[in-house]
């Protein structure tokens, strides 16, 4: 027995689905309903012609009309449970395309442009299944298909950050043995117009062999949900380090002319090709990759190397778009007395990693800290009177590469003496090139990433979105304030395009970090956090506070485990309806009376994280000057006082780029979000 055909209308295409009473339980392909005597029956193709020429013609026709699917539809994919399953793609104009999955099937006619879409009925979690897509010419079959929950992970580098570079990497990779967690990595790509196809990507099941490259936060989030929900979890990782929120929003939402953007993109591509040609010409004089063993040695002959201004990224000196390994060498002079005392060597900020030698002796190394100044102590045993040789091996994994930062970060300083500048022309030589592409600034340009990395995913079924982005928009007060309009606008845009007004959208609030932009009472990072928190006014949203688990000296804190766990707690509440404590205290208001600010919070159970006195509070009077304040917990409220502010009118908590001292938590130990009572 079969249910009668039920029409469903999706955009310009009409499709039908049919469900067999004997639905597939083990992934076998169900047979198709015969609706047209000229169409395939039972999923088989028409008989092949017997002649060689006929076979060639058939193969040519099949090739010309083969079904093309979005790359997210692939072996090992995870489909979203309990939602209509939308499948789309390209075929020959007018082709009748049938999609079958575990007892359900749907068909549609491809339009004049070859586009088609169908919708299969919702399914419970399960699998593995096989999905068959048949256009009557060259059917395709996708295997090992699971049905569970799919989460889109997006944002910039902290969401992109892999397990291999996170805390306890070796142990975490070893325990990543659950094949029902699957990741799909969207390649970094950009476009001036909305694309229907991704640039690449594959579904990869979690295993120790593969997990090192997975988004750490997304994976730890998935692991928690596997434990709580018991269904397969799919992660679609669409991230790009350093990206601004503007890059992830469509043109219409930002009031951008789409035609003008497309023309700009064409010009960018042309300019990039010119710049890349220059880089190829520079690289052509070297045999690459090169064996660079010994390049750090004292007395090494670097006379034939190029020269490069230091500090300054090598992309700015003609090595456009080069990622890989390159070396820098220079010298500095010391008197016998100075050599006998030792020196401090500053080699600037290095994008991304370095190993540094003096006279062939390794004096320092820093891994994946693109913005951290390198200052290495050089012992007297590595030095000599006269000329001393510096060698720096730089590894750049993407974006800018080389020694950068202010001139005064490149120096030598004898113990007890003055700093001497080392900025200037250094010897430079590439050793290997892992990539040559000028994508570095595309992640800062409006709409380009959305067009290539988000639009092609729509309307693939997802359970929700996890988002970690904002660092790139916290460079100024103006940017941070603008974010409180941009962020809800982007969420609304994505929800509308997925036709899901309450699509769960969860994000990570910026962690503590010394950005260099904090000016006391004015902190762009605090304003950005406030903009993030203000977006909680939208329904079905949630925020994870991380000011207590950041690293003030590292914009990429290594503790991604706790971030993933906290996101999963929020997801269990927002997306799955669990009644549980999923966040810390939320500031609800302040009363000012008799020199005391009395603060109310939800929920209750206030405490200090370390069991000591509360820290991180400041008070201001009518003069708007904030002073450190003491705080105590009394009767479920926080009372704040300062001798310097006899008549307080405003209170702030954790209001700085790196409020590591702030320690207000709830009964569960989760931290309170930074807040202020004023709007100055």
C-alpha positions as CSV (number, residue, x, y, z in Angstrom):
1,X,0.0,0.0,0.0
2,X,1.2,3.5,-0.8
3,X,0.0,6.9,0.4
4,X,-1.5,9.1,-2.3
5,X,0.8,11.6,-4.0
6,X,0.9,14.9,-2.1
7,X,2.0,18.0,-3.9
8,X,4.5,20.4,-2.4
9,X,5.5,23.7,-3.9
10,X,9.0,25.0,-3.5
11,X,9.9,28.2,-5.2
12,X,9.3,27.8,-9.0
13,X,9.3,24.0,-9.0
14,X,6.5,21.6,-8.2
15,X,7.5,18.3,-6.7
16,X,5.7,15.3,-5.3
17,X,6.8,12.8,-2.7
18,X,5.7,9.3,-2.2
19,X,6.2,7.1,0.9
20,X,6.3,3.3,1.0
21,X,4.7,1.5,3.9
22,X,7.9,-0.6,3.9
23,X,10.4,2.1,4.5
24,X,14.0,1.2,4.4
25,X,15.7,0.4,7.7
26,X,19.1,-0.6,6.5
27,X,19.8,1.9,3.7
28,X,18.6,-0.2,0.8
29,X,17.3,1.8,-2.1
30,X,13.5,1.7,-2.4
31,X,11.9,1.1,-5.7
32,X,10.3,4.1,-7.6
33,X,6.7,4.5,-8.4
34,X,6.0,4.2,-12.1
35,X,4.2,7.4,-13.1
36,X,5.1,7.6,-16.8
37,X,5.8,4.7,-19.1
38,X,8.7,6.6,-20.7
39,X,10.4,7.1,-17.3
40,X,12.7,4.8,-15.4
41,X,11.0,2.0,-13.5
42,X,12.5,0.5,-10.3
43,X,15.3,2.9,-10.4
44,X,16.9,1.3,-13.5
45,X,18.0,3.0,-16.6
46,X,16.7,2.3,-20.1
47,X,18.5,-0.6,-21.9
48,X,21.9,0.5,-23.3
49,X,22.3,0.6,-27.1
50,X,24.3,-2.4,-28.4
51,X,26.5,-0.5,-30.8
52,X,29.7,1.2,-29.9
53,X,28.6,4.4,-31.5
54,X,25.3,4.2,-29.7
55,X,27.1,3.7,-26.4
56,X,29.3,6.7,-27.1
57,X,26.3,8.8,-27.8
58,X,24.5,7.7,-24.7
59,X,27.6,8.4,-22.5
60,X,28.0,11.8,-24.1
61,X,24.3,12.6,-23.4
62,X,24.6,11.3,-19.8
63,X,27.7,13.5,-19.3
64,X,26.0,16.5,-20.7
65,X,22.9,16.0,-18.5
66,X,24.4,14.4,-15.3
67,X,22.9,15.6,-12.1
68,X,25.0,18.1,-10.2
69,X,24.3,18.4,-6.5
70,X,25.5,21.0,-4.0
71,X,28.7,19.6,-2.5
72,X,27.1,19.4,0.9
73,X,25.1,16.5,-0.5
74,X,27.7,13.8,-0.4
75,X,28.6,10.4,1.0
76,X,28.6,10.4,4.8
77,X,26.3,13.5,5.1
78,X,24.1,14.2,8.0
79,X,20.5,15.3,7.3
80,X,18.4,17.3,9.7
81,X,15.8,15.2,11.5
82,X,12.2,16.2,12.0
83,X,12.3,18.7,9.2
84,X,11.3,18.5,5.5
85,X,14.4,17.3,3.7
86,X,15.1,19.7,0.8
87,X,17.3,18.5,-2.0
88,X,18.2,20.6,-5.0
89,X,20.7,20.8,-7.9
90,X,21.2,21.1,-11.6
91,X,20.3,18.7,-14.5
92,X,19.5,18.9,-18.2
93,X,16.8,21.4,-19.0
94,X,13.4,19.7,-18.6
95,X,14.9,16.5,-17.0
96,X,12.6,14.7,-14.6
97,X,14.6,14.2,-11.4
98,X,13.6,11.7,-8.8
99,X,15.2,11.7,-5.3
100,X,14.7,8.6,-3.1
101,X,15.7,8.1,0.5
102,X,14.8,5.1,2.7
103,X,11.2,4.6,1.4
104,X,10.4,8.1,0.5
105,X,10.7,9.6,-3.0
106,X,10.1,12.9,-4.7
107,X,10.4,14.2,-8.2
108,X,10.6,17.5,-10.1
109,X,11.2,18.8,-13.6
110,X,14.3,20.9,-14.1
111,X,13.7,24.3,-15.4
112,X,15.1,25.9,-18.5
113,X,18.3,26.8,-16.5
114,X,18.6,23.2,-15.3
115,X,17.6,24.1,-11.7
116,X,15.4,21.7,-9.7
117,X,14.3,21.2,-6.1
118,X,12.4,18.6,-4.2
119,X,11.2,18.1,-0.7
120,X,11.1,14.8,1.1
121,X,9.0,14.4,4.3
122,X,10.7,14.7,7.7
123,X,12.4,11.7,9.2
124,X,13.4,10.6,12.7
125,X,17.1,10.2,13.6
126,X,18.6,7.1,12.1
127,X,20.7,5.5,9.3
128,X,22.9,4.8,7.6
129,X,20.8,5.2,4.5
130,X,21.5,5.6,0.8
131,X,20.0,8.5,-1.3
132,X,19.5,8.0,-5.0
133,X,19.2,11.0,-7.4
134,X,18.0,9.9,-10.8
135,X,17.6,12.2,-13.8
136,X,16.9,9.3,-16.2
137,X,20.4,9.7,-17.7
138,X,23.1,9.3,-15.0
139,X,21.8,8.5,-11.6
140,X,23.8,9.2,-8.5
141,X,23.9,7.4,-5.2
142,X,25.0,8.8,-1.9
143,X,25.9,6.3,0.8
144,X,26.3,6.2,4.5
145,X,23.7,9.0,5.0
146,X,22.7,9.7,8.6
147,X,19.7,11.6,9.9
148,X,20.3,13.6,13.1
149,X,21.0,17.2,14.0
150,X,23.0,19.5,11.8
151,X,24.6,22.7,13.3
152,X,26.2,25.4,11.2
153,X,29.4,26.7,12.9
154,X,30.5,30.1,11.5
155,X,32.6,33.2,12.4
156,X,36.2,33.9,12.5
157,X,39.4,32.3,13.8
158,X,38.3,31.2,17.3
159,X,35.5,29.1,15.7
160,X,37.9,27.9,13.0
161,X,40.6,27.1,15.4
162,X,41.5,23.3,15.1
163,X,41.8,20.7,17.8
164,X,45.5,20.2,16.9
165,X,46.3,23.7,18.1
166,X,44.1,23.6,21.2
167,X,44.7,22.5,24.8
168,X,45.4,18.8,25.3
169,X,45.5,18.3,21.6
170,X,47.0,14.9,21.6
171,X,44.6,13.5,24.1
172,X,41.6,15.1,22.4
173,X,42.5,13.8,19.0
174,X,43.0,10.3,20.4
175,X,39.5,10.3,22.0
176,X,37.8,11.6,18.8
177,X,36.5,8.1,17.9
178,X,32.8,8.7,17.5
179,X,31.9,8.2,13.8
180,X,28.4,9.6,14.4
181,X,30.0,13.1,14.7
182,X,30.7,14.3,11.2
183,X,32.3,17.6,10.0
184,X,31.9,19.3,6.7
185,X,34.5,22.0,6.1
186,X,33.5,24.8,3.7
187,X,36.7,26.0,1.9
188,X,37.6,29.6,2.2
189,X,36.2,31.2,-0.9
190,X,34.6,34.5,-2.0
191,X,32.4,35.8,-4.7
192,X,30.9,39.1,-5.9
193,X,27.5,37.4,-6.6
194,X,25.6,34.7,-4.7
195,X,26.7,31.3,-5.7
196,X,24.7,28.1,-5.7
197,X,27.7,25.8,-5.5
198,X,30.4,25.6,-2.8
199,X,34.0,25.7,-3.8
200,X,34.5,22.2,-2.3
201,X,34.2,20.2,0.9
202,X,33.5,16.6,2.1
203,X,31.8,15.0,5.0
204,X,34.4,13.5,7.4
205,X,33.5,11.2,10.3
206,X,35.3,11.8,13.5
207,X,38.4,9.7,14.0
208,X,41.9,10.2,15.4
209,X,43.2,10.3,11.9
210,X,40.9,13.2,10.9
211,X,40.0,15.1,14.0
212,X,43.1,17.3,14.3
213,X,41.8,19.6,11.6
214,X,38.2,19.9,13.0
215,X,37.0,23.1,14.6
216,X,37.7,22.5,18.2
217,X,34.8,24.4,19.6
218,X,32.3,22.8,17.1
219,X,33.7,19.4,17.8
220,X,33.5,19.7,21.6
221,X,30.0,21.1,21.2
222,X,29.0,18.1,19.0
223,X,30.5,15.7,21.6
224,X,28.3,17.2,24.3
225,X,25.2,17.0,22.2
226,X,25.9,13.4,21.3
227,X,25.9,12.6,25.0
228,X,22.7,14.5,25.8
229,X,20.6,13.9,22.6
230,X,21.9,10.5,21.5
231,X,21.6,11.3,17.7
232,X,24.1,11.8,15.0
233,X,25.6,15.3,14.9
234,X,26.7,17.0,11.8
235,X,28.8,20.2,11.8
236,X,29.1,22.4,8.8
237,X,32.2,24.5,9.4
238,X,32.0,27.8,7.4
239,X,34.6,30.0,9.0
240,X,37.3,32.4,8.0
241,X,39.9,33.8,10.4
242,X,39.9,37.6,10.7
243,X,36.6,38.0,9.0
244,X,34.3,40.9,9.7
245,X,30.5,40.5,10.2
246,X,30.0,42.5,7.0
247,X,31.5,39.7,5.0
248,X,28.9,37.3,6.2
249,X,25.8,39.5,5.4
250,X,24.1,39.7,2.0
251,X,24.1,42.8,-0.1
252,X,20.5,43.7,0.4
253,X,20.7,43.7,4.2
254,X,23.6,46.2,4.0
255,X,22.0,48.4,1.3
256,X,24.8,47.4,-1.2
257,X,24.2,47.5,-4.9
258,X,24.6,43.9,-6.1
259,X,25.7,44.8,-9.6
260,X,28.3,47.2,-8.3
261,X,29.6,44.6,-5.9
262,X,29.9,42.1,-8.8
263,X,31.9,44.6,-10.8
264,X,34.1,45.3,-7.8
265,X,34.8,41.6,-7.5
266,X,35.8,41.3,-11.1
267,X,38.2,44.1,-10.7
268,X,39.6,42.6,-7.5
269,X,40.2,39.3,-9.4
270,X,42.0,41.2,-12.2
271,X,44.2,43.1,-9.7
272,X,45.0,39.9,-7.8
273,X,46.2,38.2,-10.9
274,X,48.5,41.0,-11.7
275,X,49.9,40.9,-8.2
276,X,50.2,37.1,-8.2
277,X,52.1,37.3,-11.5
278,X,54.7,39.5,-9.8
279,X,55.0,37.0,-6.9
280,X,55.5,34.1,-9.4
281,X,58.2,36.0,-11.1
282,X,60.0,36.6,-7.8
283,X,59.7,32.9,-6.8
284,X,60.9,31.7,-10.2
285,X,64.5,32.5,-9.3
286,X,64.5,30.0,-6.5
287,X,64.4,26.2,-6.5
288,X,61.4,25.4,-4.2
289,X,60.9,23.7,-1.9
290,X,64.4,24.0,-0.6
291,X,66.3,22.0,2.0
292,X,66.8,24.8,4.6
293,X,68.9,22.7,7.0
294,X,71.7,24.9,8.2
295,X,70.4,28.2,7.1
296,X,70.6,29.4,10.7
297,X,74.3,28.6,11.0
298,X,76.9,31.3,11.8
299,X,78.8,32.2,8.7
300,X,76.1,31.0,6.4
301,X,76.4,32.7,3.0
302,X,73.3,34.7,2.3
303,X,74.8,37.1,-0.2
304,X,72.5,36.0,-3.0
305,X,69.4,36.3,-0.9
306,X,66.9,39.2,-1.6
307,X,66.5,42.1,0.8
308,X,63.3,43.0,2.5
309,X,62.3,45.9,4.8
310,X,61.8,44.8,8.4
311,X,59.3,45.2,10.0
312,X,56.8,44.7,7.3
313,X,54.7,41.8,6.0
314,X,56.3,40.1,3.0
315,X,53.1,40.6,1.0
316,X,53.7,44.3,1.1
317,X,57.1,43.9,-0.5
318,X,56.1,42.0,-3.6
319,X,55.7,38.5,-2.3
320,X,52.0,38.8,-2.8
321,X,49.7,36.0,-1.5
322,X,52.6,33.7,-0.4
323,X,51.9,31.3,2.4
324,X,54.7,28.9,3.5
325,X,58.2,29.1,5.1
326,X,60.7,31.9,4.6
327,X,63.9,33.0,6.3
328,X,65.2,36.4,7.5
329,X,68.8,37.1,8.4
330,X,70.6,40.2,9.7
331,X,73.5,41.2,12.0
332,X,74.2,43.4,15.0
333,X,77.4,44.6,16.6
334,X,78.5,44.2,20.2
335,X,81.6,45.2,22.2
336,X,83.4,42.5,24.2
337,X,81.8,43.8,27.4
338,X,78.3,43.8,25.9
339,X,78.8,40.3,24.5
340,X,79.8,39.1,27.9
341,X,76.6,40.4,29.6
342,X,74.0,39.0,27.3
343,X,71.3,40.8,25.4
344,X,67.6,40.9,24.8
345,X,66.6,40.5,21.1
346,X,63.3,41.9,19.7
347,X,62.3,40.4,16.4
348,X,58.9,42.2,16.2
349,X,55.6,40.4,15.8
350,X,55.7,37.4,13.5
351,X,52.8,36.1,11.4
352,X,52.4,33.2,12.3
353,X,55.2,31.1,13.9
354,X,59.0,31.5,14.3
355,X,62.2,29.9,15.4
356,X,65.0,32.4,16.1
357,X,68.7,31.8,16.3
358,X,71.8,34.0,17.2
359,X,75.1,32.8,15.8
360,X,73.5,29.4,15.1
361,X,72.2,29.0,18.7
362,X,68.4,28.8,19.1
363,X,67.3,31.5,21.4
364,X,63.5,31.4,21.1
365,X,60.4,30.0,19.3
366,X,56.8,31.0,19.3
367,X,54.0,29.0,17.7
368,X,50.9,30.5,16.0
369,X,50.9,34.0,17.7
370,X,50.6,36.4,14.8
371,X,50.3,39.5,17.0
372,X,52.6,38.7,19.9
373,X,55.9,40.7,20.1
374,X,58.9,38.4,20.2
375,X,61.5,39.3,22.8
376,X,64.1,36.6,23.4
377,X,66.9,36.6,26.0
378,X,70.2,35.8,24.4
379,X,72.8,34.4,26.8
380,X,76.5,35.5,26.7
381,X,77.4,32.0,25.6
382,X,75.7,32.6,22.3
383,X,77.3,36.0,21.7
384,X,80.6,37.3,20.5
385,X,82.4,40.6,20.2
386,X,81.9,42.2,16.8
387,X,79.2,41.0,14.4
388,X,76.5,38.6,15.6
389,X,74.2,36.9,13.1
390,X,70.4,36.6,13.6
391,X,68.4,34.1,11.7
392,X,64.6,33.8,11.9
393,X,62.6,31.0,10.3
394,X,59.0,32.1,9.7
395,X,56.0,29.8,9.0
396,X,52.9,31.5,7.7
397,X,49.7,29.4,7.4
398,X,47.5,32.1,5.9
399,X,46.9,35.8,5.7
400,X,49.8,38.1,6.2
401,X,53.3,36.6,6.6
402,X,56.6,37.7,8.0
403,X,57.9,40.1,10.6
404,X,55.6,43.0,11.3
405,X,54.6,45.6,14.0
406,X,56.2,48.9,15.1
407,X,59.8,49.7,14.3
408,X,60.7,49.8,18.0
409,X,59.7,46.1,18.3
410,X,62.8,45.1,16.3
411,X,65.9,45.8,18.4
412,X,68.9,44.5,20.4
413,X,69.4,45.7,24.0
414,X,72.6,44.8,25.9
415,X,72.0,44.0,29.5
416,X,72.2,47.4,31.3
417,X,72.4,49.3,28.1
418,X,70.2,51.1,25.6
419,X,68.1,49.6,22.9
420,X,69.5,49.7,19.4
421,X,67.2,49.5,16.5
422,X,67.4,46.6,14.1
423,X,64.7,47.8,11.8
424,X,65.8,48.2,8.2
425,X,66.8,45.9,5.2
426,X,67.2,42.3,6.2
427,X,68.2,39.3,4.0
428,X,65.2,37.3,2.9
429,X,64.7,34.0,1.1
430,X,61.6,31.7,0.7
431,X,62.1,28.0,1.5
432,X,58.7,26.5,0.6
433,X,55.3,27.7,-0.6
434,X,52.1,26.1,0.6
435,X,49.8,28.4,-1.2
436,X,49.8,31.4,-3.5
437,X,46.5,33.2,-3.4
438,X,45.4,36.8,-2.7
439,X,42.4,36.1,-0.4
440,X,43.9,38.0,2.6
441,X,41.6,41.0,2.6
442,X,38.5,39.4,1.1
443,X,37.3,38.4,4.6
444,X,37.0,42.1,5.4
445,X,34.9,43.0,2.4
446,X,31.1,43.2,2.6
447,X,29.1,40.2,1.3
448,X,32.0,38.3,-0.4
449,X,32.0,35.4,2.1
450,X,28.3,35.2,2.4
451,X,28.0,34.8,-1.4
452,X,30.4,31.9,-1.6
453,X,30.2,30.2,1.9
454,X,26.7,30.7,3.2
455,X,24.3,31.2,0.3
456,X,25.2,27.9,-1.3
457,X,24.2,26.1,1.9
458,X,20.6,27.4,1.8
459,X,18.2,25.8,2.4
460,X,20.1,22.7,3.7
461,X,18.3,21.7,6.9
462,X,20.0,22.8,10.1
463,X,19.1,22.6,13.7
464,X,20.8,25.9,14.5
465,X,23.8,28.1,14.3
466,X,26.8,28.5,16.6
467,X,28.8,31.7,16.0
468,X,32.1,33.1,17.3
469,X,33.0,36.4,15.7
470,X,33.4,40.0,16.7
471,X,37.1,40.5,17.3
472,X,37.4,41.9,13.8
473,X,34.7,44.4,14.6
474,X,36.0,45.6,17.9
475,X,38.8,47.8,16.6
476,X,37.0,51.0,17.5
477,X,34.1,52.4,19.5
478,X,32.2,53.1,16.2
479,X,32.6,49.6,15.0
480,X,31.5,48.1,18.3
481,X,28.4,50.2,18.4
482,X,27.5,49.5,14.8
483,X,27.7,45.8,15.6
484,X,24.5,46.0,17.7
485,X,22.6,46.8,14.5
486,X,24.5,44.5,12.2
487,X,24.4,41.3,14.4
488,X,20.6,41.1,14.8
489,X,20.2,42.1,11.1
490,X,22.4,39.2,10.0
491,X,20.6,36.8,12.2
492,X,17.3,38.0,10.8
493,X,18.6,37.7,7.3
494,X,19.9,34.1,7.8
495,X,16.6,33.0,9.4
496,X,14.5,34.5,6.6
497,X,16.7,32.7,4.0
498,X,16.4,29.4,5.8
499,X,12.6,30.1,6.2
500,X,13.0,29.5,9.9
501,X,12.0,32.6,12.0
502,X,13.1,30.9,15.2
503,X,16.2,29.2,14.0
504,X,18.3,28.8,17.2
505,X,21.3,31.2,17.0
506,X,23.9,30.8,19.7
507,X,27.2,32.7,20.0
508,X,30.3,33.1,22.1
509,X,30.9,36.5,23.7
510,X,34.4,37.9,23.3
511,X,37.0,36.5,25.7
512,X,39.4,38.5,27.7
513,X,42.4,39.9,25.6
514,X,44.6,42.9,25.8
515,X,43.7,44.4,22.4
516,X,45.7,47.7,22.9
517,X,42.5,49.7,22.4
518,X,41.4,49.9,26.0
519,X,41.4,53.5,27.3
520,X,40.1,53.0,30.8
521,X,36.4,53.9,30.7
522,X,36.3,53.4,27.0
523,X,36.8,49.8,25.8
524,X,35.8,48.8,22.3
525,X,35.8,45.1,23.4
526,X,33.4,45.9,26.2
527,X,31.1,47.7,23.8
528,X,31.3,44.8,21.4
529,X,30.3,42.4,24.2
530,X,27.4,44.7,25.1
531,X,26.3,44.7,21.4
532,X,26.4,40.9,21.5
533,X,24.4,40.7,24.7
534,X,21.8,43.2,23.4
535,X,21.0,40.8,20.6
536,X,19.6,38.4,23.2
537,X,16.4,40.4,22.7
538,X,15.8,38.3,19.6
539,X,13.9,35.0,20.3
540,X,15.6,31.7,20.3
541,X,19.1,33.1,20.9
542,X,21.7,32.3,23.5
543,X,25.1,33.6,24.6
544,X,28.2,32.0,26.2
545,X,30.3,34.2,28.4
546,X,34.0,33.5,28.3
547,X,35.8,36.3,30.1
548,X,37.0,33.8,32.7
549,X,38.6,31.3,30.3
550,X,40.4,33.6,27.8
551,X,44.1,34.4,27.6
552,X,44.9,38.1,27.9
553,X,48.1,37.6,25.8
554,X,46.5,35.4,23.2
555,X,43.5,36.3,21.0
556,X,43.2,32.5,20.4
557,X,42.7,31.0,23.9
558,X,43.5,27.3,23.8
559,X,40.7,26.2,26.2
560,X,38.1,25.4,23.6
561,X,36.7,22.5,25.6
562,X,34.8,24.7,28.1
563,X,33.5,26.9,25.3
564,X,32.1,23.9,23.5
565,X,30.5,22.6,26.8
566,X,28.9,26.0,27.5
567,X,27.5,26.3,24.0
568,X,26.0,22.8,24.4
569,X,24.4,23.9,27.7
570,X,22.8,26.9,25.9
571,X,21.8,24.7,23.0
572,X,20.1,22.2,25.3
573,X,18.0,25.0,26.7
574,X,17.3,27.1,23.6
575,X,17.1,24.5,20.9
576,X,16.1,21.4,22.8
577,X,13.9,22.9,25.5
578,X,15.7,21.4,28.5
579,X,15.1,23.1,31.8
580,X,18.6,23.7,33.2
581,X,21.0,26.4,34.3
582,X,22.8,27.4,31.1
583,X,24.4,30.7,32.0
584,X,25.6,32.9,34.8
585,X,23.9,35.8,36.5
586,X,22.2,38.3,34.3
587,X,22.1,42.0,35.4
588,X,18.5,43.3,35.7
589,X,19.0,46.7,37.2
590,X,20.5,49.0,39.9
591,X,19.1,51.2,42.6
592,X,21.2,54.0,44.0
593,X,20.6,55.1,47.6
594,X,22.6,56.3,50.5
595,X,25.9,55.9,48.7
596,X,25.2,52.3,47.8
597,X,24.4,50.7,44.4
598,X,22.1,47.7,44.9
599,X,22.2,45.3,41.9
600,X,19.6,42.7,41.0
601,X,20.3,39.6,38.9
602,X,18.6,36.6,37.4
603,X,18.8,33.8,38.3
604,X,19.8,33.7,41.9
605,X,22.7,31.8,43.6
606,X,25.3,34.6,43.5
607,X,28.9,33.8,44.5
608,X,32.5,34.8,43.9
609,X,34.3,32.4,41.6
610,X,37.3,31.9,43.9
611,X,35.4,32.1,47.2
612,X,37.0,35.4,48.0
613,X,35.7,39.0,47.8
614,X,33.9,40.2,44.7
615,X,36.0,42.1,42.2
616,X,35.6,43.9,38.9
617,X,33.1,46.6,40.0
618,X,33.4,50.3,39.4
619,X,31.2,53.2,40.5
620,X,30.8,56.8,39.1
621,X,29.1,59.9,40.3
622,X,27.6,62.7,38.3
623,X,31.1,63.6,37.0
624,X,31.1,60.3,35.0
625,X,34.5,59.3,36.4
626,X,34.6,55.6,37.4
627,X,36.5,54.4,40.5
628,X,37.3,50.9,41.8
629,X,34.6,49.7,44.2
630,X,34.0,47.0,46.7
631,X,31.1,44.6,46.4
632,X,29.3,42.2,48.6
633,X,26.5,39.7,48.3
634,X,23.6,40.3,50.6
635,X,20.1,38.7,50.4
636,X,20.6,37.6,46.8
637,X,21.7,41.1,45.6
638,X,25.1,42.7,45.1
639,X,25.9,45.9,47.0
640,X,28.6,48.1,45.6
641,X,30.4,50.9,47.4
642,X,33.3,53.3,46.9
643,X,34.7,55.9,49.3
644,X,35.7,57.8,46.2
645,X,32.1,58.1,45.0
646,X,29.8,59.2,47.9
647,X,26.8,59.7,45.6
648,X,27.0,57.0,42.9
649,X,24.8,57.2,39.8
650,X,26.3,54.5,37.6
651,X,27.9,51.1,38.0
652,X,30.0,49.0,35.7
653,X,31.2,45.4,36.0
654,X,34.0,43.7,34.0
655,X,34.1,46.8,31.8
656,X,37.5,46.4,30.1
657,X,39.1,44.5,27.2
658,X,40.5,41.9,29.6
659,X,38.5,41.9,32.8
660,X,40.2,38.8,34.3
661,X,39.7,40.1,37.8
662,X,35.9,40.0,37.5
663,X,34.7,37.0,39.5
664,X,30.9,37.1,39.9
665,X,29.4,33.7,39.1
666,X,26.1,31.9,39.7
667,X,25.4,28.8,41.7
668,X,26.6,26.7,38.8
669,X,29.9,28.5,38.6
670,X,29.1,30.1,35.2
671,X,30.3,33.7,35.0
672,X,28.2,36.8,34.9
673,X,28.3,38.8,31.7
674,X,29.9,42.2,31.7
675,X,27.4,45.0,32.1
676,X,26.9,48.7,32.9
677,X,23.9,50.7,34.2
678,X,24.8,53.8,32.2
679,X,24.7,54.6,28.5
680,X,27.4,57.2,28.5
